[in-house]
Amino acid sequence: MPEEKIEKKVIKIPSTVTVKRFSELLGLPVSQVITELMKNKIMATINEEIDFETASIIAQDLEFETEKDIEDSGEEMLDLEKVIEICKQEKESGKNLKPRPPVVTILGHVDHGKTSLLDAIRKTSVVSGEAGGITQHIKAYQVKKKGQLITFIDTPGHEAFSAMRERGVNIAGIAVLVVAADDGVRPQTKEVIEYLKEKKIPTVVAINKVDKPEANVQKVKQELADDGILLEEWGGEVLSAEVSAKQNKGIDGLLESILLVAEIEDFKADYKRDALAIVLESHLDPQKGAVATVLVKTGTLKTGQDIVIGSTFGRIRKMEDSFGKEIKNAYPSTPVTIIGINDTPKTNDVVQVVSEKTVARTKSREALTEAITKKSDLSKQKIYQAIDEEKVKKLNLILKADVQGSLEAIQQILSTIKSDEVAVNYVETGVGNITESDIKIAETSGSYVIGFSVVATSVASRMAEGSGVTIKTFDVIYELVEEIKNLLAGLLPPEIVRTDLGRLNVLAIFKRGKKEMIVGGRVTQGKVVKGVNIEVKRGGEIIGKGKLVNLQQNKENTGEVKQGNECGITFEGDVKIEEKDTLIIYREEEKRRKI
């Protein structure tokens, strides 16, 4: 009688799970699960979390099949450009259109007060909470003026964040160009101006810091005119407002200018269709799971809808507005945080509502399996590629960040590091805390684990200590970048710096040994120093090298003999010194190179 095939039980496991909850999903005692973890060299207590990959391995060892606990979809995806085109076509058609709030992006040079301006507009404190004083994530907020909503998007001002700034411009309808009255038009300001002119984005200029004694508003207006931004009062079409974010002056005038431009532009959208939204930011929340901040471009996004976002899927369980208030519907131009997706989407991914749930979920499982397989294969390929390409020394990194924007910014900055000898090799990148899976990959690939605004789980920390894996975490991007530059510099061979100290003419040979010689001579230039290097010059040519191991003057040991004096030295080397040779005395030092 043929043996019956026993089907393994399939369990759904979330992206992270406590050991206790994991044991409940398996229907096994906690002690058995902890024992199985220990067999795999993972020391985790009952209340500690393990990631999906680890839980999946343990479950399979215990004769279970696993799948990620998600609800997914797999329809054809739109990109940002297609969404912008759809919105344009909708407006041209004139069907089902209603006015929508203007979407405003704040642009300008770092330290010109962009975030302070938003702070003044929203009457809340943001600047004090910014690590390192630089806005490192895109943020979106809504404010009300004269009963009308205005959506603001804050983007980084530093030169390294150009891609993030461009994204902010692409999804906005109006740009506010912030220029400090005490500093004028700077390189990043010029870059933004060129982009605004190229994309023909309606612009309002905010001349900030007018309260400062050194403020020179007329100079700023002249510099703007020189760069092609001609203000209305100078005969141009660009509206401007003189403001002081610090003293909360001129803010009403700025908002009124924005509303005036919005009235001229006549922003409209179709509220009745299924929503299309753009991902501004995403991160992993310990309680909520994967969270994405999105901006609705057209249509109405509703709680309970099945959605697809790039390679990410889910059902909207909850939505919150920019003030953290729960809402059921998100209308065009509304920034909203959505909860209920299986993984963190990428910035610029498009949120699409899925109509056929059954088909969506079936496709999602196939997509997930393929994604996990590709991810694993990609990690291996990167490791093998690093081994093969020995000409360029690789710094293997596992990079984890709090949100996709941070990850993108860090990689963008690191891509500007130019070297023919060393390079960063990303073995793995991701959003969320550092887990035991990261440590396993790091141990296999010889990688450093670098985190930005994240922490290592207690299990991961213990594994790292036991396996010798280095974990370093940072809250300021530029401190992280500096550390990676130092790690890259450590891979470079040191620079040998030579310093010539003096010369000695050989007058007599006192002793000839197999490896050592004692000779006497006169210092004709500079000085002779004990413990340094010697080049032997004869007939105009260097014939050999050696070491000055001992130095005497008047038969007394000394450390240094200066020009014009006679001395005896003990020379160590293969070359045989003769009378009338010239000994060139020099020092070599290894100097660590910088990136």
N, C-alpha and C positions, 0 to 999 in steps of 0.2 A: 504493500500500500504506500503510495507516494507521500512523502512528508509534506504537511501543510505549511505554506509560507506564512509566517506571522508578520502581519503589517505593523510597522512601528507607529506609535502614537505621535501625532503632529501637535506641537505646542507653539503658540505665538509668544515671542519675547520682544519687549520694547527695546529701544536703543540703549538704555541703561536700566538696571534692575538691582534691587537690594538682594542680598543672599537669602534673606527670609522670604521675600516675595518670589524669588526664583524657585525655592524649595516648594512653595505652595503651588506654583504653576506645574511643577513636575509631579506633585503629589507624593513627595518623598520627605523623610525627616531632614531637618536642617543639618544635623550631624553628618549624615551621609553625603550631603552636598559639599560641606566644608572639607570632609575627608577627600572627596574627589578633586576639589580645588587644590588641596595640599599636594596630591599626587602630581599635579601639573605645576608645582612650585609657586602656587599663588596663595598667599596668606591673607585671607579676608575674613573679617568677623561678620556676625549675623546681620548687622545694620549697615554694613558698607556696600557700596554699589560696584557692580562689575558691568562691563560693556557687552554689547550684543555678541561680538565675535567670540569673547571668552565664554559667555554663557552658552553659545551655540556649540562650541567644542565640548564643553562639559556635558551638555545634554546628549550629544551624539555618543559620547563615551558611555552614557547611561541608557543607550538604546532608544533615544527619542529622535524624531525628525523635528527640525525647527524652521520657522519662518518669522520675518520681522512683523511686528504687530502694527499694521498700517492699513489704510484704505486708499488705494491709488488709482491713477488713470494714466493713459498712454496715448493721447491723441496728438495729432500734428501740432507742433509748437509754432507760435508767432514770436518774432523778435521785436525789439524796441522800434526799429525803423518801420516795420509793417504796421505796428500799432499807431505810430504817428501818422502814417499814410491813411489808415482807416479813419482816424479822427478828422483828418483833413477832408476826406471824401464825404463823411457824415455832415460836416458843416456846409459843404458845397451843395449837398442834396436838399438841405433845409427841412428834412422830415423829423418829426418827433423831437424837435430841439427846444431846449430851455436854457436860460442863462446859467452859467456855472461860475464859481469863484475863480479869480485869477490865481495862477500858480507863479510865485515869485522866487527867484533864486538870488541869494546874497553873494556877491563876488567881490574880490579885491585882494590886495597884498596882505601877507601875514602881518599881524600887529596893527592893522589900520582900524580895528575896532568892529569887525563884522559881527562877532558873537556878542559883543557888548551892545551893539545896536539891536540885535534880536532880543537881547535881555531887556532892553528898555522898552521894546515894542510889546513884549509879553508880560512885563512886570514880574518876571521870575529870575532867579539866580542860576546862571549856567556857567559863567566864566570861572567862578571859584572852584567848580567841580571838574574842570578840565585838567587832566594830568599833563604837566609840561606846558600848559598855556596854549596848546594848539588843538583846534577842533579836529578830532581824528575820525569821527563818524559823520555820515550824512544824517541830519535830523530834519524832521518836518513838523510844522506847527500851524495851527489856524488861529487867527485873531479876527475881531469884529470891529468895523469902523462904519459909522452911520448906518448900522443895521446890515451891512454887507460883509460877508466873509472874505478873508484873504488868506491864501495858503503860502507859507514861507518854507523854503528849503535852504538849510545851512550847509555850505560846502567848505572844505579846507582851503586855506589861502596859501599854504607853503608851496614852493615851486615843485616839490616832489609829488604833489597830489594832483597833477594836471588832468589825469584820466578821470578822477572823481569830480573835478570841477566841470569838465566837459559833459559828464553825465547829468550833472545838475542843470546845466544850460539846456541840454536836449529835452528834458522833461518839463521845463518851465515855459511860461508864456511871456513873462516879463523879467528882466534882470535889473537888480539894484546894484550899481557899481559904487562900492565904498572907497573913497579916497581920503586919507588923513590930511587935514589942512596944514599940519606942521611938517609933513613929509613929502607930499606931492605924488606925482605919477612915478611908480617904481616898475622894475622889470616884470613882475607878475601882473601888475595893472595893465601894462602894454600888451602882454600876452592875452589877457582877458578881452581887452578892447578889440584886438584883431579877430578873436573868435566871435565876438558879438556882431561885428560888422560883417563877417563872412556868413554867419547864420541869419543875419537880419533880425536879431532879437530886439523887440522894443525895450528901451533902456531908460531908467531913471537914475541920476547921479546923486549920491548922498555924500556931501562933503562933511566929513566927521571931524570931531575934536576942534571945533571952531572956538571953544572956550579957552584954548591954550594961548599963552602970551605970544608964542612964536608962530601962531597960525597965520597963514598968508593965503586967503581965499582967492584973490585975484590971480596969484601965481598958479594955483591949481587949475583955475579955469583956462588960463593961457596954455598950460601944458596939455590939458585935455583937448583944446582946440588944435594944438600942434599934432595930436595923435588922431584927429578926425572925429572927435566928439564935440560938436558945436552946440553949446547950451542955448536954450530959447531966448534968454536975455541978450545973447550975443548974435541974435539973428538966426539961430539954428532951430531944431525941432526937439531937442532932448531936454526934458524937464529936470530940474535939480532942486535939492533942498539942503539948506545949511543946518547941520544938526550937531548936538553934543549928546552922545549916548550916555556919558557919565552924568551930566546934569539934566538929562531927560528933556532937552530942548529941541524943538523943530520936528519932533516925531509925528505930530498931527499933520504938519505940512507934507511930510514924506508920504504918509498913508493916503492923503488926499491926491497927491500926484499919481500914486499907483492906481487909485480908483479912476482917475481921469484917463490914464492910458488904457485901463481895462475897458472903460466905456467906449473908447475909440476902437479898440481891437474887437469888441463885441464877442467875448468868449462864450461858446455854447456847446452843449453836448446832448446826446440821446440818453435820457434817464430810464427809458423803458426796456432797453436791451440788456442782455447778460453782460456783466462788467468785464472790462479789460483793465488790468492794473499793472503797474511797474514796481518791481521790488527795489526799495531804496536801501534796505539793510536787513540782515538776519542774524540771529544768534541762538544759542542753546540756553534755555532757562532751566535751573535745577528742578523747579516745580512744574512749569508749564510745558517743558520739552522744547521742540523747535518753534521759534517765533520769528515772524517776518513783518517788517514795516513796509507797507506798500502805499502807492499813490494811485487812486482810481482815476483813470484817464477818461473813460466813458462807461455808461451803463450804471447799474446799481448792484453792489456786492452785498450778499445777504448771509446771515448766520444760517448754518445747516447746509449750505451748498457744497457739492463736491467740486474740487478744483484741481487743476494741474498747473505746476509752476516749474518750467524747465524739466529736469529729471526728478522733480519732487512732486508728491501727491498728497491728497488728504481731503478732509471735510472740515469746514470752518465750524469749530465748536464755540468760539468766542471771538468777538471783535472789540477793540478798545480804541477810542479816539486819542488825540495827541495829549489829552490831559488825564488819560488812564480811565476814563469813564466808559462803561460798557455800552455798546450800541448794537442795534439789530441790522441796520442798513447803512451802507457807506455809499455816498453819492459822488458824482464826478468832482474832481479836484480835492477830494477828501483824503488826507493821510490817515491810515488806520493800521493798527497792529492786529494780525490774525494769528490765532492759535488753533492747532489741530492738524498740522502738516507733519509728515513723517521725518523730514530732514530739512536742514537749512538750505534754502535756494541761493543762487548766486545773485549779486546785484545786477540789475537790468533784466533779469528774467521776467517773463510776462505771466501774469495770473490769468488763467482762463477758466471759465465755469464749464463743468462737464455735465452733459445732459443724460447720457446713457451710463448709469452707475454700474450695471453688471459688466458691461464691456470694459469700462474704465478699470474696475478692480482686477479683472482677469489680466488685462494688459500690464497693469502696474506690477503684478507679481513677477511677470516675465521680465519686465524692465529692471526690477530690483535685483533679481538673480543675475542678470547680465551685468548690471552696474557693479555688484559686489565682486563678480569674477574679474571684470576688467580692472577694478581697483587693485585687486590682489596681484594680477599679472603685471600691471603698470609699475607697482612697487618693486617687483622682482626685476623688471626690465631696467629700471633706473639704477638699481644696485649693480647689476651686471655691466651696464653701460659705463658706470663709474670705474669699475675694475678694468674694463678694456681700454678706456681712454687715459692711459697713464701719462701722456704727454702733458696734460693739464692736471694739476693736483686738485682733487675735489674735496670740498668740505660738505660732508653728508649731514643734512639737516632734516629734522622732523619739526615742522612749524605749526603751532596751534595758536589760534586767536579767538577773541570773544565774538567777533562778528566778521562777516565776509568783507566789509569795507576795510577793516584793519588788515586782514590778510592780503587784500589787493594792494593796499598802500605800502605795506612792508615789502612785498615782492617788487612793486614798482620802484621803490627807492633802491633796493638791492640790485636791481637790473642795471642801475646807472654805474655800478662799480666795475671799472674796466681793468682787466689784467690778462696778460697772455700766459701767466703761470699758474694762477689759481682761479677757482670758480665755485659758486654755490651749487650744490646738487640737492634738490628737494626730493628726498626719499618719500616723504608723506607730508601733506598739508591738510588742515581741517579746522573746523569751527568747534569750539567746546573745550572742556577741561582735558588735561593730559591723563590718559587712562593706561591700564596695563597693556593693552594692545600696542600702544605707541612705544612702550618700553621694550616689548618683545621685538618689534621691528628695529628699534634703535640698537638693541644688543646684536641682532643678526647683521645689520648693515654698518655697524660702527658709527652711528650717528649721534650728534648732539640733539637734545630735545629742547627747543626754544619755545616759550609761551609768552603771549602778549595779553595782559588783562585776564588771564586764566590761572587756575591753580592745578596742581597735580593731586589726584585722589590719593588717599592714604595708602591704598593698595599699590598704586603706581609708584609712590615715593619709596615704599619698602622694597619693591622689586628693583627699582633703580639703584638703591644702596647696595643690594645684594649682588647685582650684576655689573656694577661699576659704570652705569650709564649716567651721564651728566645732564641734569635738568636745570635750566636757567629761565626765570620768568621776569617780565618787565611790565611796567605800567606806562612808560613813556617810549614812544616809537624810536626816538633818536638815541636813547640809551641802548635799546635792543640792537639797532643798526651799528652802533659803535662797537658793541661786543662782538658782533659777527665780523666786522672789519678786523678786530683784534685776532679772532680765531683764524681768519683767512691769512693775516700777516704771519701768524705762527707757522703756516705751511710753507712760507717762502724761505729759501735758503738765506742765511744771514749775509749781510754786506760786509766784506772785509775792508776795514779802513786802515790804511798804512800811514804812519807818521815817521818821517826821517828825523833822527835825533842828532846825529853827528858822524864824524869820520876820524879814523885812526890810521896813521901810517905805521906799518910794522918795521921795527928796528932790530929786533932780535928774536930768535926762537930758543926757548929755554928747555922745553920738553916735548917729545913727540910720542904719543900713545896711539893705540889702535883706533880709538874713537875721540880721544881728547888731546888737545895741545895747549901748552902754556907759552904765550908769546908776550913780548913787550913792545910798546910803541908810544907815539906821541899823538895826543888829540889835536887835530888840525882844524877841526870845525865842530861847532856845537858842543855836545857832551856825549860821554859814554856812560851807559846805565846798566846795572846788573839785571840779568833775567830777561833781556830783550833779544831780538834777532840780529843776525849778522849776514851780510852778503860779502863775499870775497871777490875783489876786483883785481885783475892782473892784466897789464897791457891794454887797458881800455875796455876789457870784457869781464862780465860776471861769470866766474867759473864754478861757483858753488855757494851753498848756504849752510848756516848752522846756528847754534845758540850760545849766548854769552852766559855761562853758568856761574862764574865767579869773577870778582873785580878787586884788585889791590892797588894801593898807592902808598909808596914808601913802606912796602912789605906789610901794610895793614889793610885788612878787609874794609871795603867801603861800598856804598851803594851807587856813587856817582863821581865821575871825574870830568872837570870842565876843560874847555879849549886852552891849549898852551901848556898843559901838564902831561907828564909821562905816567904810564901805568902798566900794570901787568894784567892780562886777562886769561881766563880758562875758557877755551873754545871747544865746543862739542859739535862734531859733524864729520862727514865722510871726506871732505876736501882737505888736502894738505896745504897749510899756509906756508908761504916763503917770505923771506925778508923783501922789503920794498913793496909788498902787496898793500893795497888800501882796503881797510875794513869799513863797510858802510853799516852804521848802527841804526836800526829802525825798530819801531814797535807796530804790531798788527793787533787790531781789536775787532771783534765781531760786533756789528751793529744791527739790531733788529730792524727789519724794514717795515714800512707802513703801507697800508693800502690807501 
